[in-house]
Amino acid sequence: MSEVMEKPHVKHVRWTATVWYRSADGPIDVTHDFEEMEELHDLVEAGPHWDTIDRIEVVRSDGRCRALTLEEAAQL
């Protein structure tokens, strides 16, 4: 089961996080779109009890991701 949280106040989606929760009926995944990484904290806190979290995956979703190495990024 997948649920997408609608966030009309989000003007620019830079990140997408999927949170998988354990339930008696199997995993439930909830997807959040947000701009700043610090927003993820509030999104997770507003959800079900955090001890039900199986895993969280965060990916860049703005299409501007460059495949940099740590060394290349240090030169920016």
Contact map, one row per residue, 1 for C-alpha under 8 A:
1110000000000000000000000011100000000000000000000000000000000000000000000000
1111000000000000000000000001111000000000000000000000000000000000000000000000
1111100000000000000000000000111000000000000000000000000000000000000000000000
0111110000000000000000000000011100000000000000000000000000000000000000000000
0011111000000000000000000000011110000000000000000000000000000000000000000000
0001111100000000000000000000000100000000000000000000000000000000000000000000
0000111111000000000000000000000010000000000000000000000000000000000000000000
0000011111100000000000000000000000000000000000000000000000000000000000000000
0000001111100000000000000000000000000000000000000000000000000000000000000000
0000001111111000000000000000000011100000000000000000000000000000000000000000
0000000111111000000000000000000000100000000000000000000000000000000000000000
0000000001111100000000000000000001100000000000000000000000000000000000000000
0000000001111111000000000000000011100000000000000000000000001100000000000000
0000000000011111000000000000000011110000000000000000000000011100000000000000
0000000000001111100000000000000011111000000000000000000001111100000000000000
0000000000001111110000000000001111000000000000000000000001111000000000000000
0000000000000011111000000000001110000001000000000000000111100000000000000000
0000000000000001111100000000111100000000000000000000000111000000000000000000
0000000000000000111110000000111000000000000100000000111110000000000000000000
0000000000000000011111000011110000000000000000000000111100000000000000000000
0000000000000000001111100011100000000000000000000001111000000000000000000000
0000000000000000000111110111000000000000000000000001110000000000000000000000
0000000000000000000011111111000000000000000000000001000000000000000000000000
0000000000000000000001111100000000000000000000000000000000000000000000000000
0000000000000000000000111110000000000000000000000000000000000000000000000000
0000000000000000000001111111000000000000000000000000000000000000000000000000
1000000000000000000111101111100000000000000000000000000000000000000000000000
1100000000000000000111100111110000000000000000000000000000000000000000000000
1110000000000000011110000011111000000000000000000000000000000000000000000000
0111100000000000011100000001111100000000000000000000000000000000000000000000
0111100000000001111000000000111110000000000000000000000000000000000000000000
0001110000000001110000000000011111000000001000000000000000000000000000000000
0000101001001111100000000000001111100000000000000000000000000000000000000000
0000000001011111000000000000000111111011000000000000000000000000000000000000
0000000001111110000000000000000011111010000000000000000000000000000000000000
0000000000000110000000000000000001111111000000000000000000000000000000000000
0000000000000010000000000000000001111111000000000000000000000000000000000000
0000000000000000000000000000000000011111110000000000000000000000000000000000
0000000000000000000000000000000001111111111000000000000000000000000000000000
0000000000000000100000000000000001011111111100000000000000000000000000000000
0000000000000000000000000000000000000111111110000000000000000000000000000000
0000000000000000000000000000000000000111111111000000000000000000000000000000
0000000000000000000000000000000100000011111111100000000000000000000000000000
0000000000000000001000000000000000000001111111110100000000000000000000000000
0000000000000000000000000000000000000000111111111100000000000000000000000000
0000000000000000000000000000000000000000011111110000000000000000000000000000
0000000000000000000000000000000000000000001111111100000000000000000000000000
0000000000000000000000000000000000000000000111111101000000000000000000000000
0000000000000000000000000000000000000000000010111111100000000000000000000000
0000000000000000000000000000000000000000000110111111100000000000000000000000
0000000000000000000000000000000000000000000000001111100000000000000000000000
0000000000000000000011100000000000000000000000011111110000000000000000000000
0000000000000000001111000000000000000000000000001111111100000000000000000000
0000000000000000001111000000000000000000000000000001111100000000000000000000
0000000000000000001110000000000000000000000000000000111110000000000000000000
0000000000000000111100000000000000000000000000000000111111000000000000000000
0000000000000000111000000000000000000000000000000000001111100000000000000000
0000000000000011110000000000000000000000000000000000000111110000000000000000
0000000000000011100000000000000000000000000000000000000011111000000000000000
0000000000000111000000000000000000000000000000000000000001111110100000000000
0000000000001111000000000000000000000000000000000000000000111111000000000000
0000000000001110000000000000000000000000000000000000000000011111100000000000
0000000000000000000000000000000000000000000000000000000000011111100000000000
0000000000000000000000000000000000000000000000000000000000001111110000000000
0000000000000000000000000000000000000000000000000000000000010111111000000000
0000000000000000000000000000000000000000000000000000000000000001111100000000
0000000000000000000000000000000000000000000000000000000000000000111110000000
0000000000000000000000000000000000000000000000000000000000000000011111111000
0000000000000000000000000000000000000000000000000000000000000000001111111000
0000000000000000000000000000000000000000000000000000000000000000000111111100
0000000000000000000000000000000000000000000000000000000000000000000111111110
0000000000000000000000000000000000000000000000000000000000000000000111111111
0000000000000000000000000000000000000000000000000000000000000000000111111111
0000000000000000000000000000000000000000000000000000000000000000000001111111
0000000000000000000000000000000000000000000000000000000000000000000000111111
0000000000000000000000000000000000000000000000000000000000000000000000011111
